[in-house]
Amino acid sequence: MPLGERLRAERLKLGWIGYELADFLGVSGMTIYNWENEGKVYKLKHRSLVSYFLGM
């Protein structure tokens, strides 16, 4: 499963909207939108956050 789809699926499992995940990770809502739709996380610190959230 692509990263964006997996991120969205995990967020929805928790019943969160994008802004709740953004608040949890300390990023903007637009960042979450971009990650879920483009499937690309460019910054290393953000990759660590996403990995933590996904339990990788």
Backbone atoms as SQL, in Angstrom:
CREATE TABLE atoms (id INTEGER PRIMARY KEY, chain TEXT, resi INTEGER, resn TEXT, atom TEXT, x REAL, y REAL, z REAL);
INSERT INTO atoms VALUES
  (1, 'A', 1, 'MET', 'N', 0.853, -1.171, 0.000),
  (2, 'A', 1, 'MET', 'CA', 0.000, 0.000, 0.000),
  (3, 'A', 1, 'MET', 'C', 0.904, 1.241, 0.000),
  (4, 'A', 2, 'PRO', 'N', 0.632, 2.198, -0.887),
  (5, 'A', 2, 'PRO', 'CA', 1.430, 3.431, -0.913),
  (6, 'A', 2, 'PRO', 'C', 1.352, 4.186, 0.423),
  (7, 'A', 3, 'LEU', 'N', 2.388, 4.959, 0.697),
  (8, 'A', 3, 'LEU', 'CA', 2.489, 5.663, 1.963),
  (9, 'A', 3, 'LEU', 'C', 1.285, 6.552, 2.239),
  (10, 'A', 4, 'GLY', 'N', 0.866, 7.331, 1.253),
  (11, 'A', 4, 'GLY', 'CA', -0.273, 8.235, 1.443),
  (12, 'A', 4, 'GLY', 'C', -1.535, 7.492, 1.821),
  (13, 'A', 5, 'GLU', 'N', -1.794, 6.388, 1.159),
  (14, 'A', 5, 'GLU', 'CA', -2.985, 5.586, 1.456),
  (15, 'A', 5, 'GLU', 'C', -2.892, 4.975, 2.845),
  (16, 'A', 6, 'ARG', 'N', -1.710, 4.518, 3.204),
  (17, 'A', 6, 'ARG', 'CA', -1.534, 3.913, 4.525),
  (18, 'A', 6, 'ARG', 'C', -1.715, 4.950, 5.637),
  (19, 'A', 7, 'LEU', 'N', -1.181, 6.127, 5.412),
  (20, 'A', 7, 'LEU', 'CA', -1.325, 7.203, 6.382),
  (21, 'A', 7, 'LEU', 'C', -2.796, 7.564, 6.574),
  (22, 'A', 8, 'ARG', 'N', -3.518, 7.695, 5.472),
  (23, 'A', 8, 'ARG', 'CA', -4.946, 8.019, 5.539),
  (24, 'A', 8, 'ARG', 'C', -5.730, 6.901, 6.237),
  (25, 'A', 9, 'ALA', 'N', -5.419, 5.652, 5.904),
  (26, 'A', 9, 'ALA', 'CA', -6.121, 4.520, 6.502),
  (27, 'A', 9, 'ALA', 'C', -5.913, 4.476, 8.020),
  (28, 'A', 10, 'GLU', 'N', -4.695, 4.702, 8.468),
  (29, 'A', 10, 'GLU', 'CA', -4.411, 4.688, 9.905),
  (30, 'A', 10, 'GLU', 'C', -5.106, 5.849, 10.607),
  (31, 'A', 11, 'ARG', 'N', -5.114, 7.018, 9.968),
  (32, 'A', 11, 'ARG', 'CA', -5.795, 8.180, 10.533),
  (33, 'A', 11, 'ARG', 'C', -7.289, 7.917, 10.677),
  (34, 'A', 12, 'LEU', 'N', -7.878, 7.343, 9.635),
  (35, 'A', 12, 'LEU', 'CA', -9.315, 7.069, 9.671),
  (36, 'A', 12, 'LEU', 'C', -9.671, 5.986, 10.679),
  (37, 'A', 13, 'LYS', 'N', -8.752, 5.035, 10.905),
  (38, 'A', 13, 'LYS', 'CA', -8.977, 4.007, 11.923),
  (39, 'A', 13, 'LYS', 'C', -9.166, 4.627, 13.290),
  (40, 'A', 14, 'LEU', 'N', -8.446, 5.720, 13.519),
  (41, 'A', 14, 'LEU', 'CA', -8.552, 6.426, 14.797),
  (42, 'A', 14, 'LEU', 'C', -9.739, 7.378, 14.838),
  (43, 'A', 15, 'GLY', 'N', -10.383, 7.558, 13.681),
  (44, 'A', 15, 'GLY', 'CA', -11.522, 8.466, 13.604),
  (45, 'A', 15, 'GLY', 'C', -11.101, 9.929, 13.610),
  (46, 'A', 16, 'TRP', 'N', -9.866, 10.188, 13.196),
  (47, 'A', 16, 'TRP', 'CA', -9.328, 11.540, 13.189),
  (48, 'A', 16, 'TRP', 'C', -9.548, 12.212, 11.844),
  (49, 'A', 17, 'ILE', 'N', -9.721, 13.529, 11.883),
  (50, 'A', 17, 'ILE', 'CA', -9.669, 14.314, 10.649),
  (51, 'A', 17, 'ILE', 'C', -8.215, 14.719, 10.452),
  (52, 'A', 18, 'GLY', 'N', -7.903, 15.238, 9.292),
  (53, 'A', 18, 'GLY', 'CA', -6.525, 15.579, 8.974),
  (54, 'A', 18, 'GLY', 'C', -5.881, 16.533, 9.971),
  (55, 'A', 19, 'TYR', 'N', -6.660, 17.499, 10.454),
  (56, 'A', 19, 'TYR', 'CA', -6.104, 18.479, 11.381),
  (57, 'A', 19, 'TYR', 'C', -5.782, 17.870, 12.743),
  (58, 'A', 20, 'GLU', 'N', -6.479, 16.822, 13.127),
  (59, 'A', 20, 'GLU', 'CA', -6.141, 16.151, 14.392),
  (60, 'A', 20, 'GLU', 'C', -4.809, 15.424, 14.273),
  (61, 'A', 21, 'LEU', 'N', -4.586, 14.775, 13.145),
  (62, 'A', 21, 'LEU', 'CA', -3.294, 14.130, 12.919),
  (63, 'A', 21, 'LEU', 'C', -2.195, 15.179, 12.817),
  (64, 'A', 22, 'ALA', 'N', -2.490, 16.283, 12.151),
  (65, 'A', 22, 'ALA', 'CA', -1.512, 17.361, 12.032),
  (66, 'A', 22, 'ALA', 'C', -1.111, 17.880, 13.412),
  (67, 'A', 23, 'ASP', 'N', -2.085, 18.065, 14.280),
  (68, 'A', 23, 'ASP', 'CA', -1.805, 18.536, 15.633),
  (69, 'A', 23, 'ASP', 'C', -0.969, 17.514, 16.394),
  (70, 'A', 24, 'PHE', 'N', -1.301, 16.250, 16.248),
  (71, 'A', 24, 'PHE', 'CA', -0.570, 15.170, 16.920),
  (72, 'A', 24, 'PHE', 'C', 0.894, 15.143, 16.473),
  (73, 'A', 25, 'LEU', 'N', 1.139, 15.356, 15.174),
  (74, 'A', 25, 'LEU', 'CA', 2.490, 15.284, 14.636),
  (75, 'A', 25, 'LEU', 'C', 3.221, 16.628, 14.654),
  (76, 'A', 26, 'GLY', 'N', 2.490, 17.701, 14.942),
  (77, 'A', 26, 'GLY', 'CA', 3.122, 19.016, 14.986),
  (78, 'A', 26, 'GLY', 'C', 3.413, 19.616, 13.629),
  (79, 'A', 27, 'VAL', 'N', 2.548, 19.316, 12.669),
  (80, 'A', 27, 'VAL', 'CA', 2.686, 19.875, 11.324),
  (81, 'A', 27, 'VAL', 'C', 1.369, 20.543, 10.948),
  (82, 'A', 28, 'SER', 'N', 1.315, 21.156, 9.778),
  (83, 'A', 28, 'SER', 'CA', 0.084, 21.812, 9.339),
  (84, 'A', 28, 'SER', 'C', -0.889, 20.810, 8.711),
  (85, 'A', 29, 'GLY', 'N', -2.134, 21.201, 8.663),
  (86, 'A', 29, 'GLY', 'CA', -3.141, 20.380, 8.013),
  (87, 'A', 29, 'GLY', 'C', -2.852, 20.192, 6.533),
  (88, 'A', 30, 'MET', 'N', -2.288, 21.228, 5.899),
  (89, 'A', 30, 'MET', 'CA', -1.947, 21.142, 4.487),
  (90, 'A', 30, 'MET', 'C', -0.832, 20.121, 4.268),
  (91, 'A', 31, 'THR', 'N', 0.064, 20.006, 5.227),
  (92, 'A', 31, 'THR', 'CA', 1.136, 19.010, 5.126),
  (93, 'A', 31, 'THR', 'C', 0.550, 17.609, 5.113),
  (94, 'A', 32, 'ILE', 'N', -0.392, 17.349, 6.001),
  (95, 'A', 32, 'ILE', 'CA', -1.051, 16.033, 6.037),
  (96, 'A', 32, 'ILE', 'C', -1.748, 15.773, 4.709),
  (97, 'A', 33, 'TYR', 'N', -2.455, 16.772, 4.209),
  (98, 'A', 33, 'TYR', 'CA', -3.140, 16.643, 2.921),
  (99, 'A', 33, 'TYR', 'C', -2.151, 16.260, 1.817),
  (100, 'A', 34, 'ASN', 'N', -1.028, 16.958, 1.774),
  (101, 'A', 34, 'ASN', 'CA', -0.020, 16.675, 0.747),
  (102, 'A', 34, 'ASN', 'C', 0.558, 15.273, 0.903),
  (103, 'A', 35, 'TRP', 'N', 0.858, 14.880, 2.128),
  (104, 'A', 35, 'TRP', 'CA', 1.401, 13.542, 2.350),
  (105, 'A', 35, 'TRP', 'C', 0.421, 12.478, 1.884),
  (106, 'A', 36, 'GLU', 'N', -0.846, 12.664, 2.217),
  (107, 'A', 36, 'GLU', 'CA', -1.841, 11.649, 1.856),
  (108, 'A', 36, 'GLU', 'C', -2.112, 11.610, 0.355),
  (109, 'A', 37, 'ASN', 'N', -2.033, 12.730, -0.309),
  (110, 'A', 37, 'ASN', 'CA', -2.367, 12.772, -1.728),
  (111, 'A', 37, 'ASN', 'C', -1.170, 12.601, -2.651),
  (112, 'A', 38, 'GLU', 'N', -0.013, 13.098, -2.236),
  (113, 'A', 38, 'GLU', 'CA', 1.188, 12.946, -3.057),
  (114, 'A', 38, 'GLU', 'C', 1.986, 11.718, -2.643),
  (115, 'A', 39, 'GLY', 'N', 1.832, 11.316, -1.377),
  (116, 'A', 39, 'GLY', 'CA', 2.536, 10.142, -0.886),
  (117, 'A', 39, 'GLY', 'C', 4.021, 10.339, -0.681),
  (118, 'A', 40, 'LYS', 'N', 4.452, 11.596, -0.575),
  (119, 'A', 40, 'LYS', 'CA', 5.880, 11.875, -0.420),
  (120, 'A', 40, 'LYS', 'C', 6.111, 12.701, 0.833),
  (121, 'A', 41, 'VAL', 'N', 7.047, 12.229, 1.641),
  (122, 'A', 41, 'VAL', 'CA', 7.461, 12.957, 2.839),
  (123, 'A', 41, 'VAL', 'C', 8.934, 13.276, 2.634),
  (124, 'A', 42, 'TYR', 'N', 9.245, 14.550, 2.460),
  (125, 'A', 42, 'TYR', 'CA', 10.590, 14.934, 2.053),
  (126, 'A', 42, 'TYR', 'C', 11.572, 15.102, 3.211),
  (127, 'A', 43, 'LYS', 'N', 11.154, 15.726, 4.294),
  (128, 'A', 43, 'LYS', 'CA', 12.085, 16.021, 5.381),
  (129, 'A', 43, 'LYS', 'C', 12.294, 14.799, 6.268),
  (130, 'A', 44, 'LEU', 'N', 13.543, 14.604, 6.668),
  (131, 'A', 44, 'LEU', 'CA', 13.895, 13.457, 7.501),
  (132, 'A', 44, 'LEU', 'C', 13.142, 13.467, 8.826),
  (133, 'A', 45, 'LYS', 'N', 13.020, 14.640, 9.458),
  (134, 'A', 45, 'LYS', 'CA', 12.311, 14.689, 10.740),
  (135, 'A', 45, 'LYS', 'C', 10.837, 14.311, 10.566),
  (136, 'A', 46, 'HIS', 'N', 10.254, 14.654, 9.427),
  (137, 'A', 46, 'HIS', 'CA', 8.866, 14.284, 9.164),
  (138, 'A', 46, 'HIS', 'C', 8.740, 12.789, 8.889),
  (139, 'A', 47, 'ARG', 'N', 9.734, 12.225, 8.229),
  (140, 'A', 47, 'ARG', 'CA', 9.716, 10.778, 7.981),
  (141, 'A', 47, 'ARG', 'C', 9.710, 10.021, 9.299),
  (142, 'A', 48, 'SER', 'N', 10.467, 10.518, 10.260),
  (143, 'A', 48, 'SER', 'CA', 10.502, 9.887, 11.578),
  (144, 'A', 48, 'SER', 'C', 9.139, 9.962, 12.257),
  (145, 'A', 49, 'LEU', 'N', 8.469, 11.111, 12.146),
  (146, 'A', 49, 'LEU', 'CA', 7.140, 11.280, 12.732),
  (147, 'A', 49, 'LEU', 'C', 6.129, 10.322, 12.098),
  (148, 'A', 50, 'VAL', 'N', 6.160, 10.242, 10.775),
  (149, 'A', 50, 'VAL', 'CA', 5.231, 9.364, 10.060),
  (150, 'A', 50, 'VAL', 'C', 5.516, 7.909, 10.423),
  (151, 'A', 51, 'SER', 'N', 6.771, 7.542, 10.488),
  (152, 'A', 51, 'SER', 'CA', 7.131, 6.168, 10.868),
  (153, 'A', 51, 'SER', 'C', 6.624, 5.846, 12.275),
  (154, 'A', 52, 'TYR', 'N', 6.783, 6.796, 13.182),
  (155, 'A', 52, 'TYR', 'CA', 6.297, 6.620, 14.554),
  (156, 'A', 52, 'TYR', 'C', 4.779, 6.417, 14.545),
  (157, 'A', 53, 'PHE', 'N', 4.074, 7.256, 13.821),
  (158, 'A', 53, 'PHE', 'CA', 2.612, 7.160, 13.766),
  (159, 'A', 53, 'PHE', 'C', 2.157, 5.825, 13.173),
  (160, 'A', 54, 'LEU', 'N', 2.855, 5.376, 12.145),
  (161, 'A', 54, 'LEU', 'CA', 2.467, 4.131, 11.482),
  (162, 'A', 54, 'LEU', 'C', 3.003, 2.892, 12.202),
  (163, 'A', 55, 'GLY', 'N', 3.827, 3.106, 13.221),
  (164, 'A', 55, 'GLY', 'CA', 4.361, 1.974, 13.985),
  (165, 'A', 55, 'GLY', 'C', 5.426, 1.197, 13.236),
  (166, 'A', 56, 'MET', 'N', 6.174, 1.893, 12.413),
  (167, 'A', 56, 'MET', 'CA', 7.220, 1.243, 11.614),
  (168, 'A', 56, 'MET', 'C', 8.527, 1.225, 12.362);
